[in-house]
Amino acid sequence: MQETNFTHITDGIALVIETEEKRLSDLPLEVITQKRNKQNRTIKQILGHLIDSASNNHQRMVRLQYSKNLLFFPDYRQDNDLWISLQDYQNADWCNLIQLWKFYNLHIIQVIHSVDMTKLDSYWCDFEGTKVTLQEMIEGYLEHLHLHMEEIRELEIEIS
């Protein structure tokens, strides 16, 4: 495994997994299924969104290492709620969702550790036409993960 300048990010992702997996597993059914946040998402749906984020970012991180620009790679941000609905995270098995989230993020760590550092300027364009480089995507991943984990913690406190 090559050492990267993204070690603080991969260590941060690993720490989130380590600290949150058990806590998520211990949440009661009524806590994870009540809709409370400003997007009307339950904790199950927020975790589903984080799975979608891992999935989409995984694709981008890999593709940007062999394609300089992804001008036509779909952006799902404007369709987040549709993705959540179509995959029916609300009715999915909670233990399976936690494990999928965990192992997808462990794989993201592997992808980031293995990234070709000469490809960090490769970019894709989001649905608004904004260029996002591979480096920016990697650097923003942990922040996005923290944002939604904090949202889950806030919902847990509100509901309890």
C-alpha positions as CSV (number, residue, x, y, z in Angstrom):
1,M,0.0,0.0,0.0
2,Q,1.6,3.3,-1.0
3,E,1.6,6.2,1.5
4,T,-0.3,9.2,0.3
5,N,-0.8,12.7,1.6
6,F,-4.4,11.7,2.2
7,T,-3.6,9.6,5.3
8,H,-5.4,12.1,7.6
9,I,-8.5,11.5,5.5
10,T,-8.3,7.7,5.4
11,D,-7.5,7.7,9.1
12,G,-10.5,9.9,9.7
13,I,-12.8,7.6,7.7
14,A,-11.5,4.6,9.7
15,L,-12.2,6.4,12.9
16,V,-15.7,7.3,11.9
17,I,-16.3,3.6,11.1
18,E,-14.8,2.5,14.4
19,T,-16.7,4.9,16.5
20,E,-20.1,4.9,14.7
21,E,-20.7,1.3,13.8
22,K,-21.6,0.1,17.3
23,R,-23.5,3.2,18.1
24,L,-25.6,2.9,14.9
25,S,-26.2,-0.8,15.7
26,D,-27.5,0.0,19.1
27,L,-30.1,2.5,17.9
28,P,-33.7,1.4,18.6
29,L,-36.1,0.8,15.6
30,E,-38.3,3.8,16.5
31,V,-35.2,6.1,16.5
32,I,-34.0,5.1,13.1
33,T,-37.4,5.1,11.4
34,Q,-38.8,8.5,12.5
35,K,-38.6,11.3,10.0
36,R,-37.1,14.3,11.6
37,N,-34.5,16.2,9.6
38,K,-35.0,19.2,7.4
39,Q,-35.0,17.0,4.3
40,N,-37.6,14.8,5.9
41,R,-35.1,11.9,6.0
42,T,-35.0,9.2,8.7
43,I,-31.7,8.0,10.1
44,K,-32.0,4.9,7.9
45,Q,-32.4,7.1,4.9
46,I,-29.4,9.3,5.9
47,L,-27.2,6.2,6.1
48,G,-28.6,5.1,2.8
49,H,-27.6,8.5,1.4
50,L,-24.0,7.9,2.7
51,I,-24.0,4.6,0.9
52,D,-25.0,6.3,-2.3
53,S,-22.2,8.9,-1.7
54,A,-19.7,6.1,-1.2
55,S,-20.9,4.4,-4.4
56,N,-20.8,7.5,-6.5
57,N,-17.5,8.8,-5.2
58,H,-16.0,5.3,-5.6
59,Q,-16.9,5.4,-9.3
60,R,-15.5,8.9,-9.8
61,M,-12.3,8.2,-7.9
62,V,-11.6,5.2,-10.1
63,R,-12.7,6.6,-13.4
64,L,-10.8,9.8,-13.0
65,Q,-7.6,7.8,-12.8
66,Y,-8.0,6.6,-16.4
67,S,-10.0,9.4,-17.9
68,K,-8.7,13.0,-17.7
69,N,-12.2,14.5,-17.6
70,L,-15.6,13.1,-16.9
71,L,-17.8,15.7,-18.6
72,F,-20.8,13.4,-18.9
73,F,-20.6,11.4,-15.7
74,P,-24.0,11.6,-14.0
75,D,-24.3,13.7,-10.9
76,Y,-26.9,12.4,-8.5
77,R,-27.0,15.3,-6.0
78,Q,-30.2,16.8,-7.5
79,D,-31.8,13.3,-7.3
80,N,-30.7,12.3,-3.8
81,D,-34.3,11.8,-2.6
82,L,-35.1,9.8,-5.7
83,W,-32.1,7.5,-5.1
84,I,-33.2,7.1,-1.5
85,S,-36.8,6.3,-2.5
86,L,-35.9,3.9,-5.4
87,Q,-33.7,1.9,-3.1
88,D,-36.2,1.8,-0.3
89,Y,-33.7,2.4,2.5
90,Q,-36.6,3.0,4.8
91,N,-37.6,-0.7,4.6
92,A,-34.1,-2.1,4.3
93,D,-32.6,-4.3,7.0
94,W,-30.7,-2.0,9.4
95,C,-27.9,-4.4,10.1
96,N,-27.3,-4.9,6.4
97,L,-27.3,-1.1,5.8
98,I,-24.7,-0.6,8.5
99,Q,-22.5,-3.3,7.1
100,L,-22.8,-2.0,3.5
101,W,-21.9,1.5,4.7
102,K,-19.0,0.1,6.7
103,F,-17.5,-2.1,4.0
104,Y,-18.0,0.5,1.2
105,N,-16.1,3.0,3.3
106,L,-13.3,0.5,4.1
107,H,-13.0,0.1,0.3
108,I,-13.0,3.9,-0.2
109,I,-10.0,3.9,2.2
110,Q,-8.2,1.4,-0.1
111,V,-9.0,3.3,-3.2
112,I,-7.7,6.6,-1.7
113,H,-4.5,4.8,-0.4
114,S,-3.9,3.5,-4.0
115,V,-4.8,6.6,-5.9
116,D,-2.4,7.6,-8.7
117,M,-1.1,11.0,-7.4
118,T,-0.4,12.1,-11.0
119,K,-4.2,12.1,-11.6
120,L,-5.2,14.5,-8.9
121,D,-6.0,17.3,-11.4
122,S,-8.4,15.1,-13.4
123,Y,-11.9,16.4,-12.9
124,W,-15.6,15.8,-13.6
125,C,-18.3,18.4,-14.0
126,D,-21.3,18.3,-11.7
127,F,-24.9,19.0,-12.8
128,E,-24.3,22.8,-12.4
129,G,-21.1,22.6,-14.6
130,T,-18.7,23.0,-11.7
131,K,-15.4,21.2,-12.2
132,V,-14.5,19.0,-9.3
133,T,-11.0,17.5,-9.3
134,L,-10.1,14.1,-7.9
135,Q,-8.1,15.8,-5.2
136,E,-11.1,18.0,-4.2
137,M,-13.3,15.0,-4.2
138,I,-11.0,13.0,-1.9
139,E,-10.5,16.0,0.4
140,G,-14.2,16.6,0.7
141,Y,-15.3,13.0,1.4
142,L,-14.5,13.0,5.1
143,E,-16.2,16.3,5.6
144,H,-19.4,15.0,4.0
145,L,-19.3,11.9,6.1
146,H,-18.9,14.0,9.3
147,L,-21.7,16.3,8.2
148,H,-24.2,13.4,8.0
149,M,-23.0,11.5,11.1
150,E,-23.5,14.7,13.1
151,E,-27.0,15.0,11.6
152,I,-27.7,11.4,12.8
153,R,-26.4,12.3,16.3
154,E,-28.6,15.3,16.4
155,L,-31.7,13.3,15.3
156,E,-30.9,10.7,17.9
157,I,-30.8,13.3,20.6
158,E,-34.1,15.0,19.4
159,I,-35.9,11.7,19.3
160,S,-34.6,10.3,22.6
